[in-house]
Amino acid sequence: MKQSLAEFERAMARELSLDRHRRDSLRRTAEQRTRKRQVERRHKRGSVRFVLLVLTLILTAAIVTVVMFRTLYLLLG
């Protein structure tokens, strides 16, 4: 009876240890996925902001060019 109780306790301790390791591994995996998603979102937002910046610069250049030529036309015309 004593031996089987000791074996049961060892098995229980082993099981608890394995369970702890599994939980830690799952937690680390979840944290890595979360970090990866955050980096992807940040990258996507950065790309969108860059495209908006480029479009704004192009639009500004086009508006300035049109206004400049109209002003020259009015001054010289």
Protein Blocks (a to p, Z undefined) as FASTA:
>chain_A
ZZmmmmmmmmmmmmmmmmmmmmmmmmmmmmmmmmmmmmmmmmmmmmmmmmmmmmmmmmmm
mmmmmmmmmmmmmmmZZ
